[in-house]
Amino acid sequence: MFSKIVNKKQKIVYKHRKGLQKSAEFLNFDKYFFTEHTPSAIRKSTLESFFSKNKTLLNSNIKHRFRDPNQFVMHSLANHLEIQNDTCFLKNDFQLVYFQNYKKPFWWLKNKLKRAEKDQNKLFLCMQSLDQCPSEKLIYLKKWLQNKYE
């Protein structure tokens, strides 16, 4: 009850994790499948079938111009529908190298990139918020990307 009083005074912001959870909640999952920052296949027919029975849910989700706390994440809904229908293969390894913050020491960044180069299983690279990366590290990252993908 107290959190409701506090939330009324504070602006409620969109949280991606909550959007993932909402998708699972619509389908009565106790847990949710967390999707990393990798490409995600979506079967069009799965969503068409679901939304043919839940038209108001689709309309309420797409009506917002910007992200809204009431929205769910569409690819998460698709993933949970496939799990529910037993039409998917779940993996724990997302084959992802992920950089979220650049506060760690320079040696850590270099080491992570070296390990990623050696690991043939890593197929995806996500570098969040490069605008917040210190210039010395950003120069290094850009050079690494240029050398890697020229």
DSSP file (Angstrom, degrees, kcal/mol; ACC not computed):
  #  RESIDUE AA STRUCTURE BP1 BP2  ACC     N-H-->O    O-->H-N    N-H-->O    O-->H-N    TCO  KAPPA ALPHA  PHI   PSI    X-CA   Y-CA   Z-CA
    1    1 A M     >        0   0    0      0, 0.0     4,-1.4     0, 0.0     3,-0.4   0.000 360.0 360.0 360.0 -41.7    0.0    0.0    0.0
    2    2 A F  H  >  +     0   0    0      1,-0.2     4,-2.2     2,-0.2     5,-0.2   0.886 360.0  56.5 -62.4 -38.4    2.8    2.4    0.9
    3    3 A S  H  > S+     0   0    0      1,-0.2     4,-2.7     2,-0.2    -1,-0.2   0.841 102.7  56.1 -63.9 -31.0    4.5    1.9   -2.5
    4    4 A K  H  > S+     0   0    0     -3,-0.4     4,-1.4     2,-0.2    -1,-0.2   0.892 107.3  48.7 -66.6 -38.0    1.2    3.0   -4.2
    5    5 A I  H  X S+     0   0    0     -4,-1.4     4,-0.9     2,-0.2    -2,-0.2   0.924 113.7  46.3 -66.4 -43.9    1.3    6.3   -2.3
    6    6 A V  H >X S+     0   0    0     -4,-2.2     4,-1.5     1,-0.2     3,-0.8   0.915 109.8  54.1 -64.2 -43.7    4.9    6.9   -3.3
    7    7 A N  H 3< S+     0   0    0     -4,-2.7    -1,-0.2     1,-0.3    -2,-0.2   0.804  99.9  61.3 -64.0 -29.0    4.3    6.0   -6.9
    8    8 A K  H 3< S+     0   0    0     -4,-1.4    -1,-0.3     1,-0.2    -2,-0.2   0.837 108.9  42.8 -66.8 -30.2    1.5    8.5   -7.2
    9    9 A K  H << S+     0   0    0     -4,-0.9     2,-0.3    -3,-0.8    -1,-0.2   0.769 111.4  64.6 -84.3 -26.8    3.9   11.3   -6.4
   10   10 A Q  S  < S-     0   0    0     -4,-1.5     2,-0.5     1,-0.0     0, 0.0  -0.684  91.5-109.8 -97.7 150.1    6.7    9.9   -8.6
   11   11 A K        -     0   0    0     -2,-0.3     2,-0.5     1,-0.0    -3,-0.1  -0.662  32.9-131.6 -75.1 127.4    6.5    9.6  -12.4
   12   12 A I        -     0   0    0     -2,-0.5     2,-0.3    -5,-0.1    -1,-0.0  -0.707  27.9-157.1 -82.8 124.9    6.3    5.9  -13.3
   13   13 A V        -     0   0    0     -2,-0.5     2,-0.2    55,-0.1    55,-0.1  -0.674  20.9 -98.3-106.2 158.2    8.9    5.1  -15.9
   14   14 A Y        -     0   0    0     -2,-0.3     2,-0.4    53,-0.2     3,-0.1  -0.518  34.6-167.2 -71.1 135.4    9.1    2.3  -18.5
   15   15 A K     >  -     0   0    0     -2,-0.2     4,-1.8     1,-0.1     3,-0.3  -0.995  17.4-147.6-126.3 123.9   11.3   -0.6  -17.5
   16   16 A H  H  > S+     0   0    0     -2,-0.4     4,-2.0     1,-0.2     5,-0.2   0.890  99.7  55.2 -57.6 -42.4   12.3   -3.1  -20.2
   17   17 A R  H  > S+     0   0    0      1,-0.2     4,-2.3     2,-0.2    -1,-0.2   0.889 106.3  51.4 -60.4 -39.7   12.4   -5.9  -17.7
   18   18 A K  H  > S+     0   0    0     -3,-0.3     4,-2.7     1,-0.2    -1,-0.2   0.876 106.8  54.5 -65.2 -36.3    8.9   -5.2  -16.6
   19   19 A G  H  X S+     0   0    0     -4,-1.8    54,-1.7     2,-0.2     4,-1.3   0.871 108.9  48.3 -63.8 -36.9    7.8   -5.2  -20.3
   20   20 A L  H  X S+     0   0    0     -4,-2.0     4,-1.3    52,-0.2    -2,-0.2   0.913 112.4  48.9 -66.0 -43.2    9.3   -8.7  -20.6
   21   21 A Q  H  X S+     0   0    0     -4,-2.3     4,-2.5     1,-0.2    -2,-0.2   0.885 105.4  57.3 -65.3 -39.6    7.5   -9.8  -17.4
   22   22 A K  H  X S+     0   0    0     -4,-2.7     4,-2.2     1,-0.2    -1,-0.2   0.883 102.2  56.2 -60.1 -38.1    4.2   -8.5  -18.6
   23   23 A S  H  X S+     0   0    0     -4,-1.3     4,-0.7     1,-0.2    -1,-0.2   0.918 110.5  44.0 -59.3 -43.3    4.3  -10.6  -21.7
   24   24 A A  H ><>S+     0   0    0     -4,-1.3     5,-2.3     1,-0.2     3,-0.8   0.880 109.5  56.9 -69.1 -38.1    4.7  -13.7  -19.5
   25   25 A E  H ><5S+     0   0    0     -4,-2.5     3,-1.9     1,-0.2    -2,-0.2   0.876  98.2  60.5 -62.4 -38.3    2.0  -12.6  -17.1
   26   26 A F  H 3<5S+     0   0    0     -4,-2.2    -1,-0.2     1,-0.3    -2,-0.2   0.819 109.7  43.7 -57.9 -29.2   -0.6  -12.3  -19.9
   27   27 A L  T <<5S-     0   0    0     -3,-0.8    -1,-0.3    -4,-0.7    -2,-0.2   0.231 118.9-111.2-102.6  12.3    0.0  -16.1  -20.5
   28   28 A N  T < 5 +     0   0    0     -3,-1.9     2,-0.3     1,-0.2    -3,-0.2   0.810  58.4 161.7  62.9  34.5    0.0  -17.0  -16.8
   29   29 A F      < -     0   0    0     -5,-2.3    -1,-0.2    -8,-0.1    -2,-0.1  -0.640  35.9-152.2 -79.3 141.6    3.7  -17.9  -16.6
   30   30 A D  S    S+     0   0    0     -2,-0.3     2,-0.3     2,-0.0    -1,-0.1   0.794  85.6  26.8 -79.3 -30.7    5.1  -18.0  -13.1
   31   31 A K  S    S-     0   0    0     -7,-0.1     2,-0.3    -3,-0.0    -2,-0.0  -0.777  80.7-133.8-123.1 167.6    8.5  -17.1  -14.5
   32   32 A Y        -     0   0    0     -2,-0.3     2,-0.7    -3,-0.0   -11,-0.1  -0.933  16.4-117.4-127.8 154.5    9.6  -15.2  -17.6
   33   33 A F        -     0   0    0     -2,-0.3     2,-0.6   -13,-0.2    47,-0.1  -0.785  29.6-143.8 -88.7 116.5   12.1  -15.9  -20.3
   34   34 A F        -     0   0    0     -2,-0.7     2,-0.5   -13,-0.0   -17,-0.0  -0.716  12.1-153.7 -85.3 121.6   14.7  -13.1  -20.3
   35   35 A T        -     0   0    0     -2,-0.6    41,-0.1     1,-0.0   -15,-0.1  -0.825   6.9-144.6 -98.8 131.3   15.8  -12.2  -23.8
   36   36 A E        -     0   0    0     -2,-0.5     2,-1.9     1,-0.1    -1,-0.0  -0.119  42.0 -77.2 -78.6-177.2   19.3  -10.7  -24.2
   37   37 A H  S    S+     0   0    0     89,-0.1    -1,-0.1    87,-0.0     3,-0.0  -0.472  93.1 111.4 -84.7  66.6   20.2   -8.0  -26.8
   38   38 A T  S    S-     0   0    0     -2,-1.9    57,-0.1    58,-0.1    58,-0.0  -0.890  79.1 -78.9-131.6 162.2   20.3  -10.4  -29.7
   39   39 A P        -     0   0    0      0, 0.0     2,-0.4     0, 0.0    -3,-0.1  -0.326  46.6-156.0 -59.3 146.6   18.2  -10.9  -32.8
   40   40 A S        -     0   0    0     -5,-0.0     2,-0.3    -3,-0.0    -5,-0.0  -0.987  10.0-133.4-133.2 124.2   15.0  -12.8  -32.0
   41   41 A A        -     0   0    0     -2,-0.4     2,-0.5    37,-0.0     0, 0.0  -0.554  21.1-165.2 -75.5 137.0   13.0  -14.8  -34.5
   42   42 A I        -     0   0    0     -2,-0.3     2,-0.8    36,-0.0     3,-0.1  -0.989  15.4-140.2-126.8 125.0    9.2  -14.1  -34.4
   43   43 A R    >>  -     0   0    0     -2,-0.5     4,-1.5     1,-0.2     3,-0.8  -0.749  10.3-154.3 -84.9 113.4    6.7  -16.4  -36.1
   44   44 A K  H 3> S+     0   0    0     -2,-0.8     4,-2.7     1,-0.3     5,-0.2   0.876  92.1  56.2 -55.6 -41.9    4.1  -14.1  -37.7
   45   45 A S  H 3> S+     0   0    0      1,-0.2     4,-2.3     2,-0.2    -1,-0.3   0.825 102.1  57.0 -63.9 -31.4    1.4  -16.8  -37.6
   46   46 A T  H <> S+     0   0    0     -3,-0.8     4,-2.0     2,-0.2    -1,-0.2   0.936 112.0  40.5 -64.6 -46.3    1.9  -17.2  -33.8
   47   47 A L  H  X S+     0   0    0     -4,-1.5     4,-3.1     2,-0.2     5,-0.3   0.894 113.3  54.4 -70.3 -39.7    1.2  -13.5  -33.1
   48   48 A E  H  X S+     0   0    0     -4,-2.7     4,-1.6     1,-0.2    -2,-0.2   0.925 110.3  47.2 -58.9 -44.1   -1.6  -13.4  -35.7
   49   49 A S  H  X S+     0   0    0     -4,-2.3     4,-0.6    -5,-0.2    -1,-0.2   0.924 114.8  45.9 -63.2 -45.0   -3.3  -16.3  -34.0
   50   50 A F  H >X S+     0   0    0     -4,-2.0     3,-1.0     1,-0.2     4,-0.6   0.938 115.4  44.8 -64.9 -47.2   -2.9  -14.8  -30.5
   51   51 A F  H 3< S+     0   0    0     -4,-3.1    -1,-0.2     1,-0.3    -2,-0.2   0.687  98.9  69.8 -76.7 -16.8   -4.1  -11.3  -31.5
   52   52 A S  H 3< S+     0   0    0     -4,-1.6    -1,-0.3    -5,-0.3     3,-0.2   0.797 111.5  35.0 -65.8 -24.8   -7.0  -12.6  -33.4
   53   53 A K  H << S+     0   0    0     -3,-1.0    -2,-0.2    -4,-0.6    -1,-0.2   0.517 125.8  41.7-100.7  -9.3   -8.4  -13.5  -30.0
   54   54 A N    >X  +     0   0    0     -4,-0.6     4,-1.4     1,-0.1     3,-0.6  -0.349  63.5 148.0-135.9  52.5   -6.9  -10.5  -28.1
   55   55 A K  H 3> S+     0   0    0     -3,-0.2     4,-2.2     1,-0.2     5,-0.2   0.854  73.0  55.0 -61.7 -37.5   -7.4   -7.5  -30.4
   56   56 A T  H 3> S+     0   0    0      1,-0.2     4,-2.3     2,-0.2    -1,-0.2   0.843 103.8  56.2 -67.2 -30.9   -7.9   -5.0  -27.5
   57   57 A L  H <> S+     0   0    0     -3,-0.6     4,-1.3     2,-0.2    -1,-0.2   0.914 108.5  46.5 -66.1 -42.9   -4.5   -6.1  -26.1
   58   58 A L  H  X S+     0   0    0     -4,-1.4     4,-2.1     2,-0.2     3,-0.3   0.943 113.5  48.7 -63.1 -48.2   -2.7   -5.3  -29.3
   59   59 A N  H  X S+     0   0    0     -4,-2.2     4,-0.9     1,-0.2    -2,-0.2   0.887 110.5  50.3 -61.3 -40.0   -4.4   -1.9  -29.7
   60   60 A S  H  < S+     0   0    0     -4,-2.3    -1,-0.2     1,-0.2    -2,-0.2   0.789 112.3  49.1 -70.2 -24.9   -3.7   -0.9  -26.1
   61   61 A N  H  < S+     0   0    0     -4,-1.3     3,-0.5    -3,-0.3    -2,-0.2   0.847 114.8  41.0 -81.8 -34.3    0.0   -1.9  -26.5
   62   62 A I  H  < S+     0   0    0     -4,-2.1    -2,-0.2     1,-0.2    -1,-0.2   0.476  91.4  85.7 -94.1  -1.7    0.6    0.0  -29.8
   63   63 A K     <  +     0   0    0     -4,-0.9     2,-0.3    -5,-0.2    -1,-0.2   0.682  69.4  93.4 -74.7 -15.6   -1.4    3.2  -29.0
   64   64 A H        -     0   0    0     -3,-0.5     4,-0.1    -4,-0.2     3,-0.0  -0.593  62.8-153.6 -84.3 136.5    1.6    4.9  -27.2
   65   65 A R  S    S+     0   0    0     -2,-0.3     2,-0.2     2,-0.1    -1,-0.1   0.884  83.7  19.9 -72.6 -39.2    3.9    7.1  -29.1
   66   66 A F  S    S-     0   0    0      1,-0.1    -2,-0.0     0, 0.0     0, 0.0  -0.701 111.3 -60.1-121.0 174.7    6.8    6.5  -26.8
   67   67 A R        -     0   0    0     -2,-0.2   -53,-0.2   -53,-0.1    -1,-0.1  -0.275  56.5-167.7 -57.9 141.3    7.6    3.7  -24.4
   68   68 A D    >   -     0   0    0     -7,-0.1     3,-2.1   -55,-0.1   -53,-0.1  -0.984  32.1-123.3-135.6 142.8    5.0    3.4  -21.7
   69   69 A P  T 3  S+     0   0    0      0, 0.0   -54,-0.1     0, 0.0   -56,-0.1   0.708 110.8  59.8 -58.7 -19.7    4.9    1.5  -18.3
   70   70 A N  T 3  S+     0   0    0    -10,-0.1     2,-0.1     2,-0.1    -3,-0.0   0.532  87.9  99.4 -86.4  -5.6    1.7   -0.3  -19.4
   71   71 A Q    <   -     0   0    0     -3,-2.1     2,-0.3   -10,-0.0   -49,-0.2  -0.441  59.0-148.6 -83.0 154.2    3.3   -1.8  -22.5
   72   72 A F        -     0   0    0     -2,-0.1     2,-0.6   -50,-0.1   -52,-0.2  -0.766  29.7-102.4-109.6 164.6    4.6   -5.3  -23.0
   73   73 A V     >  -     0   0    0    -54,-1.7     4,-2.1    -2,-0.3     3,-0.3  -0.788  25.3-148.7 -92.2 121.5    7.5   -6.3  -25.2
   74   74 A M  H  > S+     0   0    0     -2,-0.6     4,-2.4     1,-0.2     5,-0.2   0.894  94.8  49.4 -60.6 -45.6    6.2   -7.8  -28.4
   75   75 A H  H  > S+     0   0    0      1,-0.2     4,-2.2     2,-0.2    -1,-0.2   0.821 109.6  54.4 -67.7 -26.3    9.1  -10.2  -29.0
   76   76 A S  H  > S+     0   0    0     -3,-0.3     4,-2.7     2,-0.2    -1,-0.2   0.905 107.2  49.9 -69.6 -41.3    8.9  -11.4  -25.4
   77   77 A L  H  X S+     0   0    0     -4,-2.1     4,-2.4     2,-0.2    -2,-0.2   0.934 111.1  49.8 -60.2 -44.7    5.2  -12.2  -26.0
   78   78 A A  H  X S+     0   0    0     -4,-2.4     4,-2.1     1,-0.2    -2,-0.2   0.916 111.1  49.5 -60.4 -43.0    6.1  -14.1  -29.1
   79   79 A N  H  X S+     0   0    0     -4,-2.2     4,-2.2     1,-0.2    -1,-0.2   0.927 111.7  47.5 -61.8 -45.2    8.8  -16.1  -27.2
   80   80 A H  H  X S+     0   0    0     -4,-2.7     4,-2.7     1,-0.2    -1,-0.2   0.846 109.8  53.3 -68.4 -33.0    6.4  -17.0  -24.4
   81   81 A L  H  X S+     0   0    0     -4,-2.4     4,-2.4    -5,-0.2    -1,-0.2   0.914 109.6  48.5 -64.8 -41.8    3.7  -18.1  -26.9
   82   82 A E  H  <>S+     0   0    0     -4,-2.1     5,-2.7     2,-0.2     4,-0.5   0.887 112.1  49.0 -65.9 -37.9    6.3  -20.4  -28.5
   83   83 A I  H ><5S+     0   0    0     -4,-2.2     3,-1.0     3,-0.2    -2,-0.2   0.940 112.4  48.4 -63.6 -46.4    7.3  -21.8  -25.1
   84   84 A Q  H 3<5S+     0   0    0     -4,-2.7    -2,-0.2     1,-0.3    -1,-0.2   0.873 114.6  45.4 -60.9 -38.4    3.6  -22.3  -24.2
   85   85 A N  T 3<5S-     0   0    0     -4,-2.4    -1,-0.3    -5,-0.2    -2,-0.2   0.479 108.3-126.1 -84.4  -2.8    3.0  -24.0  -27.6
   86   86 A D  T < 5S+     0   0    0     -3,-1.0    -3,-0.2    -4,-0.5    -4,-0.1   0.904  72.7 126.9  56.2  44.4    6.2  -26.1  -27.2
   87   87 A T      < +     0   0    0     -5,-2.7     2,-0.3    -6,-0.1    -4,-0.2  -0.086  53.1  67.6-119.9  31.9    7.3  -24.9  -30.6
   88   88 A C        -     0   0    0     -6,-0.3     2,-0.5    -5,-0.1    -9,-0.0  -0.925  69.5-128.1-144.7 169.2   10.8  -23.6  -29.7
   89   89 A F        -     0   0    0     -2,-0.3     2,-0.4     2,-0.0    -6,-0.0  -0.984  27.2-146.0-121.8 117.6   14.2  -24.7  -28.5
   90   90 A L        -     0   0    0     -2,-0.5     2,-0.4    -7,-0.0    -2,-0.0  -0.678  16.5-174.9 -89.8 135.9   15.5  -22.8  -25.5
   91   91 A K        -     0   0    0     -2,-0.4    -2,-0.0     1,-0.1     3,-0.0  -0.955  24.2-154.1-125.7 146.7   19.2  -22.1  -25.0
   92   92 A N  S    S+     0   0    0     -2,-0.4     2,-0.7     1,-0.1    -1,-0.1   0.721  82.6  74.2 -87.1 -24.2   21.0  -20.6  -22.1
   93   93 A D        -     0   0    0      1,-0.1    -1,-0.1     2,-0.1     0, 0.0  -0.813  57.0-174.3 -95.6 114.1   23.9  -19.3  -24.3
   94   94 A F        -     0   0    0     -2,-0.7    -1,-0.1     2,-0.1     3,-0.1   0.433  37.8-127.7 -86.3   1.3   22.8  -16.3  -26.2
   95   95 A Q        +     0   0    0      1,-0.2    29,-2.4    27,-0.1    28,-2.0   0.857  62.3 143.9  56.3  38.8   26.1  -16.2  -28.1
   96   96 A L  E     -a  124   0A   0     26,-0.2     2,-0.5    27,-0.2    -1,-0.2  -0.876  49.2-158.5-118.5 138.5   26.4  -12.6  -27.1
   97   97 A V  E     -a  125   0A   0     27,-2.3    29,-2.6    -2,-0.4     2,-0.5  -0.983  29.8-169.3-108.4 120.5   29.2  -10.2  -26.1
   98   98 A Y  E     -a  126   0A   0     -2,-0.5     2,-0.5    27,-0.2    29,-0.2  -0.944  19.7-172.1-124.8 125.6   27.5   -7.4  -24.2
   99   99 A F  E     +a  127   0A   0     27,-3.0    29,-2.8    -2,-0.5     3,-0.1  -0.967  16.7 159.1-113.8 119.9   28.9   -4.1  -23.0
  100  100 A Q        +     0   0    0     -2,-0.5     2,-0.3     1,-0.4    -1,-0.1   0.744  65.6  18.7-110.0 -35.5   26.6   -2.2  -20.7
  101  101 A N        -     0   0    0      1,-0.0    -1,-0.4    29,-0.0     3,-0.3  -0.981  53.3-152.5-140.4 154.4   28.9    0.2  -18.9
  102  102 A Y        +     0   0    0     -2,-0.3    35,-0.1     1,-0.2     7,-0.1  -0.023  68.7 101.8-116.1  27.5   32.3    1.5  -19.5
  103  103 A K        +     0   0    0     30,-0.1    -1,-0.2     2,-0.0     3,-0.1   0.650  57.7  98.8 -85.7 -17.2   33.4    2.2  -15.9
  104  104 A K  S    S-     0   0    0     -3,-0.3     5,-0.1     1,-0.1     0, 0.0  -0.273  90.2 -79.6 -68.9 159.5   35.5   -0.9  -15.6
  105  105 A P    >>  -     0   0    0      0, 0.0     4,-1.4     0, 0.0     3,-0.7  -0.132  37.5-113.3 -60.9 156.7   39.3   -0.6  -16.1
  106  106 A F  H 3> S+     0   0    0      1,-0.2     4,-2.3     2,-0.2     5,-0.2   0.877 115.7  58.2 -57.6 -41.9   40.7   -0.5  -19.6
  107  107 A W  H 3> S+     0   0    0      1,-0.2     4,-2.4     2,-0.2    -1,-0.2   0.846 102.7  55.2 -59.9 -33.6   42.4   -3.9  -19.3
  108  108 A W  H <> S+     0   0    0     -3,-0.7     4,-2.4     2,-0.2    -1,-0.2   0.923 107.8  48.2 -65.2 -44.3   39.0   -5.4  -18.6
  109  109 A L  H  X S+     0   0    0     -4,-1.4     4,-2.0     2,-0.2    -2,-0.2   0.930 113.4  46.9 -61.2 -47.8   37.6   -4.1  -21.8
  110  110 A K  H  X S+     0   0    0     -4,-2.3     4,-2.3     1,-0.2    -1,-0.2   0.913 112.4  50.4 -61.7 -43.2   40.6   -5.3  -23.9
  111  111 A N  H  X S+     0   0    0     -4,-2.4     4,-2.6    -5,-0.2    -1,-0.2   0.898 108.4  51.9 -63.3 -41.5   40.4   -8.7  -22.2
  112  112 A K  H  X S+     0   0    0     -4,-2.4     4,-2.0     1,-0.2    -1,-0.2   0.902 111.0  47.7 -63.6 -40.7   36.7   -9.1  -23.0
  113  113 A L  H  X S+     0   0    0     -4,-2.0     4,-2.1     2,-0.2    -1,-0.2   0.894 111.2  50.8 -67.7 -39.7   37.3   -8.2  -26.6
  114  114 A K  H  X S+     0   0    0     -4,-2.3     4,-1.6     2,-0.2    -2,-0.2   0.922 111.1  48.1 -63.2 -43.8   40.2  -10.7  -26.9
  115  115 A R  H  X S+     0   0    0     -4,-2.6     4,-1.4     1,-0.2    -1,-0.2   0.888 110.3  52.6 -63.3 -38.3   38.1  -13.5  -25.3
  116  116 A A  H  < S+     0   0    0     -4,-2.0     6,-0.3     1,-0.2    -1,-0.2   0.887 106.7  52.9 -64.9 -39.2   35.3  -12.7  -27.7
  117  117 A E  H  < S+     0   0    0     -4,-2.1    -1,-0.2     1,-0.2    -2,-0.2   0.872 111.5  46.1 -63.5 -36.8   37.6  -12.9  -30.7
  118  118 A K  H  < S+     0   0    0     -4,-1.6     2,-1.0    -5,-0.1    -1,-0.2   0.746  95.2  83.4 -78.9 -24.2   38.8  -16.4  -29.6
  119  119 A D    ><  -     0   0    0     -4,-1.4     3,-1.6     1,-0.2    -1,-0.1  -0.709  57.3-170.4 -89.3 103.0   35.3  -17.7  -28.9
  120  120 A Q  T 3  S+     0   0    0     -2,-1.0    -1,-0.2     1,-0.3    -4,-0.1   0.655  82.0  68.6 -65.4 -15.5   33.8  -18.9  -32.2
  121  121 A N  T 3  S+     0   0    0     -3,-0.1     2,-0.6     2,-0.0    -1,-0.3   0.699  76.5  94.3 -76.9 -20.3   30.5  -19.4  -30.4
  122  122 A K    <   +     0   0    0     -3,-1.6   -26,-0.2    -6,-0.3   -27,-0.1  -0.643  40.3 158.6 -79.9 116.2   30.0  -15.6  -30.0
  123  123 A L        +     0   0    0    -28,-2.0     2,-0.3    -2,-0.6   -27,-0.2   0.615  53.6  56.4-110.1 -19.2   27.9  -14.3  -32.9
  124  124 A F  E     -a   96   0A   0    -29,-2.4   -27,-2.3   -30,-0.1     2,-0.4  -0.896  54.3-166.3-125.3 147.4   26.5  -11.1  -31.5
  125  125 A L  E     -a   97   0A   0     -2,-0.3     2,-0.5   -29,-0.2   -27,-0.2  -0.997   5.4-176.1-131.9 127.9   28.0   -7.9  -30.1
  126  126 A C  E     -a   98   0A   0    -29,-2.6   -27,-3.0    -2,-0.4     2,-0.6  -0.986   4.4-175.2-127.2 122.9   26.0   -5.2  -28.3
  127  127 A M  E >   -a   99   0A   0     -2,-0.5     3,-0.5   -29,-0.2   -27,-0.2  -0.885  16.2-159.5-118.3  97.9   27.6   -2.0  -27.1
  128  128 A Q  T 3   +     0   0    0    -29,-2.8     4,-0.1    -2,-0.6    -2,-0.0  -0.457  63.9   0.5 -76.0 146.1   25.0    0.0  -25.1
  129  129 A S  T >   +     0   0    0     -2,-0.1     3,-2.2     1,-0.1    -1,-0.2   0.833  62.3 170.7  50.6  50.7   25.3    3.7  -24.5
  130  130 A L  G X  S+     0   0    0     -3,-0.5     3,-1.5     1,-0.3    -1,-0.1   0.750  72.7  72.5 -61.7 -21.4   28.5    4.4  -26.4
  131  131 A D  G 3  S+     0   0    0      1,-0.3    -1,-0.3     7,-0.0    -2,-0.1   0.700  97.3  49.8 -64.9 -17.5   27.8    8.1  -25.8
  132  132 A Q  G <  S+     0   0    0     -3,-2.2    -1,-0.3    -4,-0.1    -2,-0.2   0.360  86.1 111.1-100.5   3.3   28.7    7.5  -22.2
  133  133 A C  S <  S-     0   0    0     -3,-1.5   -30,-0.1    -4,-0.2     5,-0.1  -0.632  78.3-109.4 -80.3 130.8   32.0    5.8  -23.0
  134  134 A P     >  -     0   0    0      0, 0.0     4,-2.5     0, 0.0     3,-0.5  -0.292  31.1-114.4 -57.8 146.1   35.2    7.7  -22.1
  135  135 A S  H  > S+     0   0    0      1,-0.2     4,-2.6     2,-0.2     5,-0.2   0.831 112.8  55.1 -57.8 -38.9   36.9    9.0  -25.2
  136  136 A E  H  > S+     0   0    0      1,-0.2     4,-1.6     2,-0.2    -1,-0.2   0.918 113.9  41.2 -61.7 -43.4   40.1    6.9  -24.8
  137  137 A K  H  > S+     0   0    0     -3,-0.5     4,-2.8     2,-0.2    -2,-0.2   0.871 112.8  54.6 -71.2 -37.5   38.0    3.7  -24.6
  138  138 A L  H  X S+     0   0    0     -4,-2.5     4,-2.7     2,-0.2     5,-0.2   0.909 106.9  50.5 -63.9 -42.2   35.7    4.8  -27.4
  139  139 A I  H  X S+     0   0    0     -4,-2.6     4,-2.1    -5,-0.2    -1,-0.2   0.917 112.0  48.4 -60.2 -43.5   38.7    5.4  -29.7
  140  140 A Y  H  X S+     0   0    0     -4,-1.6     4,-2.6    -5,-0.2    -2,-0.2   0.929 111.9  48.7 -62.7 -46.7   40.0    1.9  -28.9
  141  141 A L  H  X S+     0   0    0     -4,-2.8     4,-2.7     1,-0.2     5,-0.2   0.910 111.5  49.3 -61.2 -43.8   36.5    0.3  -29.5
  142  142 A K  H  X S+     0   0    0     -4,-2.7     4,-2.5     1,-0.2    -1,-0.2   0.904 112.3  48.0 -63.5 -41.0   36.1    2.0  -32.8
  143  143 A K  H  X S+     0   0    0     -4,-2.1     4,-2.6    -5,-0.2     5,-0.2   0.909 111.4  50.5 -65.4 -42.1   39.6    0.9  -33.9
  144  144 A W  H  X S+     0   0    0     -4,-2.6     4,-2.3     2,-0.2    -2,-0.2   0.925 112.4  47.0 -61.4 -45.2   38.9   -2.6  -32.8
  145  145 A L  H  X S+     0   0    0     -4,-2.7     4,-2.4     2,-0.2    -2,-0.2   0.909 112.0  50.3 -63.2 -42.5   35.6   -2.7  -34.7
  146  146 A Q  H  X S+     0   0    0     -4,-2.5     4,-0.6     1,-0.2    -2,-0.2   0.922 113.7  44.6 -63.9 -44.2   37.2   -1.2  -37.8
  147  147 A N  H  < S+     0   0    0     -4,-2.6     3,-0.4     1,-0.2    -1,-0.2   0.877 116.1  47.8 -65.8 -37.7   40.0   -3.8  -37.8
  148  148 A K  H  < S+     0   0    0     -4,-2.3    -2,-0.2    -5,-0.2    -1,-0.2   0.866 122.4  30.9 -71.4 -37.8   37.6   -6.6  -37.1
  149  149 A Y  H  <        0   0    0     -4,-2.4    -1,-0.2    -5,-0.2    -2,-0.2   0.139 360.0 360.0-116.8  19.0   35.0   -5.8  -39.8
  150  150 A E     <        0   0    0     -4,-0.6    -1,-0.2    -3,-0.4    -2,-0.1   0.486 360.0 360.0 -75.1 360.0   37.0   -4.1  -42.6
